[in-house]
Amino acid sequence: VEGECPGSALQPMIAPIAAIKQFLPLSNTFPPANRTNCFLIGDAGVKCVLIDPSPKDKEEYQKLLNSIESYKIDYIFLTHHHPDHHELAPDLARELKVPIGLSEDSHQRIISKKGVEYFEGVDIEILAEGDELTTCNGESVKLISTPGHDEGQMGLIPESLDWAIVSDLIQTIGTVVIGGSAGDMRKYFNSLQRVIDLNPKVVFPSHGIAMGGVEKLKNTLAHR
């Protein structure tokens, strides 16, 4: 674990595997969670991608900015449209002068709630299932569509299937909410099954710590 004690100018950070750094800013998410994982992936010299930066306020924003200043961030990726995955991300994109990538559905839902000015001055790239986001340890990392919790939600998985970042498909703490205009329980079941079938060795949720294998996904599918 890297980072200083609470009250310092840095975010806590975990490097659970060589390919991934996991920053832990406080966010405006739902209890019992109080943080949204902000992942940093990508080989140096290719594309260094920051995933779901969404600090709860300007103090957390500055801590995150301080924590990533030693890295050359090339890109910001948003997994879906819920506010605890993108709040202050456009400010960060403008400050770092980098694009934001996200699904078409997520983009439309965000601007419908926040207005087009929310992304003013930010280059937006619309991404879809199968697009390569970057490379990690020399292998391609591609996007997979995982609707259900949110229609436009996308996860990431490398060619080796060694790990997967699954956003709000599952979480270590509490239960994923399925509801509202963007929620669909049948699609959620299908997305769980899809990741189960891919069988990554490590699963990274947006709330909580990494999980070995897909046993929790299997248990969740059976339960729900």
C-alpha positions, 0 to 999 in steps of 0.5 A, a space after each residue: 500500500 502506498 500513500 500517507 496517513 489520513 489527512 495527508 495530501 495523497 490518496 491511498 493507493 494499492 498495487 495489487 498486481 503489476 498491471 494495475 494501480 488502485 487509488 481510493 478516493 472518497 466519493 459520493 457513492 452509496 453506503 456502506 461503500 464510501 469510495 469508488 476505485 480509480 484504476 490506473 492501467 497501461 504500458 508506459 509509452 503506449 496509453 496510460 489510462 485513468 479509470 473512473 476518477 470521481 472524487 467527492 469534493 475539491 479536497 479529494 480531487 487535489 489529493 488524487 491530482 497530487 497522487 498521479 502527478 508522477 505518471 503521464 496520464 494520456 486518457 480517462 475512461 468512464 465505465 458508466 454514467 452514474 455520478 460516483 464514477 465521473 464526478 469532477 472527471 471533466 475537470 481533471 480531463 481539462 487540467 491534464 489536457 486528455 480525452 475522455 472515453 465512454 460508451 455512447 449510452 453513458 455519454 447521452 445519459 450524462 449530458 441529459 442530466 448535466 447538460 452539454 456544458 459538462 464536457 465543455 473543452 474536453 475531447 470525447 471519444 465514443 467507445 464500444 464492445 471489443 475496442 482496445 483501450 490500451 495494453 498492459 504488460 504488452 497484451 491488449 486490454 479490450 472493452 466488454 459490455 456489461 449492462 444490467 446495473 447500467 445500460 452503458 456499463 463497460 468492463 475491461 479484460 486483457 487477452 490473458 484473462 488474468 484479471 478483469 475490471 468489472 465496475 459495478 457488476 459486483 462489489 465487495 461491500 454491499 449489493 449492486 442496485 438494479 433499477 431505474 431506467 438504465 437497470 435490467 435484471 435479465 441483462 444483469 444476469 447475462 452480464 454476470 454469466 458472461 464474466 463467469 464464462 470468461 473466468 478471469 483469475 482476479 476480479 476488480 470491482 469499483 467498490 471494495 478490494 480485488 477478488 480471486 476468481 469468479 466465485 462471488 459472481 457465481 454466488 450472486 447469480 445463484 442468489 438473485 
